[in-house]
Amino acid sequence: MQARMKNPAMVIPGAMQPIQELIKATHGAGVEAEVLELVHLRVSQINGCSACVDGGLKSLRKSGVSDERIGLVSAWREAPYYTDAERAALELAESATRLADRPDAVPDEVWDNAADHFDEKQLAAILLMIAVTNLFNRLNAPTRQVAGAW
């Protein structure tokens, strides 16, 4: 497989730096890095972005996350490896990524569950991680960025 072009954020001068600053701010908002990386992986799986799935897997492995937790994130509802807070973040990630799947994109039940586990600043960080991941997925998938090439 060959990419159709470079990642658009690398083509436009000055585009990548603000995105990286957003990611840096997100990681400094009090949410465990592992939770943010699980969210990143799940969103990338939903969107079918092989480059981001690959990056998420490698990041989680590098930080020592078990193969069970990494491999079963797409089936987190049925797997015993996740905390209630992680489940709430993953559920929010799924709803916020699949906005058109239901009339109420993020149902109150999903939001309230996440809000039971995370304060406003942490919720903001999770939402920003979801948004940035969706941004990268939408840049990488159409341009066919190659998994492992980064």
C-alpha positions as CSV (number, residue, x, y, z in Angstrom):
1,M,0.0,0.0,0.0
2,Q,1.2,3.5,-0.8
3,A,-0.2,6.8,0.6
4,R,-1.9,9.0,-2.0
5,M,-0.1,12.0,-0.5
6,K,1.5,13.2,2.7
7,N,-0.8,13.8,5.6
8,P,-2.5,17.1,4.8
9,A,-1.4,18.5,8.2
10,M,2.2,18.0,7.1
11,V,1.6,19.6,3.7
12,I,0.1,22.9,5.0
13,P,2.8,24.9,6.7
14,G,2.0,25.5,10.4
15,A,-0.9,23.1,10.5
16,M,0.7,20.3,12.5
17,Q,2.0,22.4,15.4
18,P,-1.4,23.6,16.7
19,I,-2.7,20.0,16.5
20,Q,0.3,18.8,18.5
21,E,-0.2,21.6,21.1
22,L,-3.8,20.5,21.5
23,I,-2.7,16.9,22.1
24,K,-0.1,18.2,24.7
25,A,-2.8,20.2,26.5
26,T,-5.1,17.2,26.5
27,H,-2.5,15.1,28.2
28,G,-2.0,17.7,30.8
29,A,-5.6,17.9,32.0
30,G,-5.6,15.2,34.6
31,V,-6.8,12.1,32.7
32,E,-4.6,9.1,32.9
33,A,-2.6,8.8,29.7
34,E,-3.8,5.2,29.3
35,V,-7.4,6.2,29.3
36,L,-6.7,8.8,26.6
37,E,-4.8,6.2,24.5
38,L,-7.6,3.6,24.9
39,V,-10.0,6.3,23.6
40,H,-7.7,7.1,20.7
41,L,-7.5,3.4,19.8
42,R,-11.3,2.9,20.0
43,V,-12.1,5.9,17.9
44,S,-9.5,4.9,15.3
45,Q,-11.0,1.4,15.2
46,I,-14.4,2.8,14.5
47,N,-13.1,5.0,11.7
48,G,-11.0,2.3,10.2
49,C,-7.8,4.4,10.3
50,S,-5.0,1.8,10.1
51,A,-2.3,4.3,10.7
52,C,-3.9,5.5,14.0
53,V,-4.8,2.0,15.1
54,D,-1.2,1.0,14.6
55,G,0.1,4.1,16.5
56,G,-2.4,3.5,19.3
57,L,-1.4,-0.2,19.7
58,K,2.3,0.7,19.7
59,S,1.8,3.5,22.3
60,L,-0.2,1.3,24.6
61,R,2.3,-1.6,24.3
62,K,5.2,0.8,25.0
63,S,3.5,2.0,28.2
64,G,3.1,-1.6,29.4
65,V,-0.6,-2.2,28.8
66,S,-1.5,-5.9,28.6
67,D,-2.3,-7.6,25.3
68,E,-5.8,-8.4,26.7
69,R,-6.7,-4.8,27.3
70,I,-5.3,-3.7,23.9
71,G,-6.8,-6.6,21.9
72,L,-10.3,-6.4,23.5
73,V,-10.9,-2.7,23.4
74,S,-13.3,-3.1,20.5
75,A,-15.3,-5.5,22.7
76,W,-14.9,-3.5,25.9
77,R,-18.5,-4.1,27.0
78,E,-18.0,-7.8,27.2
79,A,-14.5,-7.9,28.4
80,P,-13.6,-7.8,32.2
81,Y,-10.3,-5.8,31.7
82,Y,-11.6,-2.2,32.0
83,T,-12.5,0.0,35.0
84,D,-15.9,1.7,35.2
85,A,-14.2,5.0,34.4
86,E,-12.5,3.5,31.3
87,R,-15.8,2.1,30.2
88,A,-17.5,5.5,30.6
89,A,-14.7,7.1,28.5
90,L,-15.0,4.4,25.8
91,E,-18.8,4.8,25.7
92,L,-18.4,8.6,25.3
93,A,-15.8,8.1,22.6
94,E,-18.1,5.8,20.6
95,S,-21.1,8.2,20.9
96,A,-19.1,11.3,20.1
97,T,-17.5,9.6,17.1
98,R,-20.8,8.1,15.7
99,L,-22.7,11.4,15.8
100,A,-25.2,10.5,13.1
101,D,-26.1,7.1,14.4
102,R,-28.9,8.4,16.6
103,P,-31.1,11.5,17.0
104,D,-29.4,12.4,20.3
105,A,-25.8,12.0,19.4
106,V,-24.6,11.7,23.0
107,P,-27.5,10.5,25.1
108,D,-27.8,11.9,28.6
109,E,-27.1,8.4,30.1
110,V,-23.8,8.3,28.3
111,W,-22.9,11.8,29.3
112,D,-24.0,11.4,32.9
113,N,-22.0,8.2,33.3
114,A,-18.9,9.9,32.0
115,A,-19.5,12.9,34.3
116,D,-19.8,10.5,37.3
117,H,-16.2,9.5,36.7
118,F,-14.5,12.6,35.3
119,D,-14.7,16.3,36.3
120,E,-15.3,19.1,33.7
121,K,-11.6,19.5,32.9
122,Q,-11.1,15.8,32.4
123,L,-14.3,15.5,30.3
124,A,-12.9,18.4,28.2
125,A,-9.6,16.5,27.7
126,I,-11.5,13.3,26.7
127,L,-13.6,15.2,24.2
128,L,-10.6,16.9,22.8
129,M,-8.8,13.5,22.4
130,I,-11.9,12.2,20.6
131,A,-12.0,15.2,18.3
132,V,-8.2,15.2,17.5
133,T,-8.3,11.5,16.9
134,N,-11.3,12.0,14.5
135,L,-9.4,14.8,12.8
136,F,-6.3,12.5,12.2
137,N,-8.6,9.6,11.1
138,R,-10.2,11.9,8.6
139,L,-6.9,13.1,7.3
140,N,-5.2,9.7,7.2
141,A,-7.9,7.4,5.9
142,P,-8.8,9.3,2.7
143,T,-5.1,9.8,1.9
144,R,-4.4,6.1,2.7
145,Q,-1.6,6.8,5.2
146,V,0.3,3.6,5.7
147,A,0.3,1.9,9.1
148,G,3.8,1.9,10.6
149,A,5.1,4.6,8.2
150,W,5.2,7.4,10.8
